[in-house]
Amino acid sequence: MNLDFYFASGNANPAWRGRSLRSFEAPLGQAQVGRFPDGEIEIKIHETSGARIVLSFSPRAKPANDNLMELLLLIDALRRASAHRITAVIPYFGYGRQDRKAQPRVPISSKLVSN
């Protein structure tokens, strides 16, 4: 099966996205990432991805929680657009320091974010 590639990206760091895309020969997918009036993130994919492999570029810059939520919503929207496979390119993995249970009653945040 011959699969096509394309890229999806949020608003976390447009300059980084542009530099990254120049090294690949694949188009940037048509997605709209915005905000509702109450600040919630709104994502709409303007195409069906079908049998494509989608690379989602999401640098985890400040504010980390907003960018993480944007990434999760983008992945969910791509799944609903019938993406065959989604790979998240995350150069900095936020919550990576919390990778084990160091004390009682503390979360293993890296596992939660990975799942």
Secondary structure as GFF3:
##gff-version 3
##sequence-region A 1 115
A	DSSP	beta_strand	4	9	.	.	.	ID=ss1
A	DSSP	alpha_helix	14	22	.	.	.	ID=ss2
A	DSSP	beta_strand	31	35	.	.	.	ID=ss3
A	DSSP	beta_strand	41	45	.	.	.	ID=ss4
A	DSSP	beta_strand	52	57	.	.	.	ID=ss5
A	DSSP	alpha_helix	64	80	.	.	.	ID=ss6
A	DSSP	beta_strand	85	89	.	.	.	ID=ss7
A	DSSP	alpha_helix	109	114	.	.	.	ID=ss8
###
